[in-house]
């Protein structure tokens, strides 16, 4: 925790702009009590246990006429009262957006995540925690830089670069995970046809290297569309091909896409997301994820809301991975989750809520696992309230 606080303070010093402007501080404190089964989603385990969790998430931000700087962090501890031990997750994020000239805009991002005994709870991010390495100590450093050039009122060009390093501590997963380095970039062009329609091209390249998987890369050219369908619905997506090379797994070509459809009603929001993308992994070097997600939030009066979400992820990697004294063809991984959240504002700073969730994990050769759980929570807001 102390390292995370020091890192956030150092990042804030580096990111601070030269023009004085007020810094705005806010933070969320959250406590939770619940009961659930098999939080690590391990096959053959069905024991239930009560748990408690605590999290703190501060944010420090500064906005001027030409820039926005944000430094945020979080620490999350989930402690099971028997059977499963605990999970700690710390995150530090720094971002800066700067209007460099009337036409040129730049951005910088830095992220650090440290997870001890990574759980697939309270949420699942397939780009952060590898299903097969759940339960291990995972540490990821990542950063990105981008430029956007507004050539004219209708034409916009973009370029970005990203890099990441992932490492694993205790090797308690089913397979041996390998520390990896990932880097890549994106080039884009959009043309505005009407006030409702933008279309263009996106090209993405990514390379992953590690001790076990020395060379993997992916190249994805795509056509893109941003379309305002109505005053309520907005579509943003792209579709193209993914060309991949995986050491020990050969070359392949397939369809790659990302689509996001969102509707914003006076008291309801609906978002549907689907994608087929590649991402770095400690197992297999590079994997392809087919993901679908639905989120629906309904406001009840001025102080209550209910959110229903569902997620499905089908992850595949080619090649082999070390297991014991031999090697194993990498299995296909599947993950599904359904979640219901209720929240009520008790005061402007204090809110209470409840959560129920179901998770299922299937990784072919190694079997299946299911987890269910529920909890109640309290959240207190400190500092600035938006």
Buried (B, 14 or more C-beta within 10 A) or exposed (E): EEEBBEBBEEBBEEBBBEEEEEBBEBBBBBEBEBBBBBBBBBBEBEEBBBBBBEBBBBBBBBBBEEBBBBBBBBBBBBBBEEBBBBBBBBBBBBBBBBBEEEEEBBBBBBBBBBBBBBBBBBEBEBBBBBBBBBBBBBBBBBBBBBBBBBEEEEEBBBEBEBBBBBBBBEEBBBBBBBBBBBBBBBBBBBBBEEEEEBBBBBBBBBBBBBEBBEBBBBBBBBEBBBBBEEEBBBBBBBBBEBBBBBBBBEEEEBEBBBBBBBBEEEEEBBBBBBBBBBBBBBBBBBBBBBBBBBBBBBBEEEEBBBBEBBBBBBBBBBBBBBBEEEBBEBBEBBBBBBBBBBBBBEEEBEBEBBBBBBBBBBBEEBEEBBBBBEBEBBBBBEEEEE
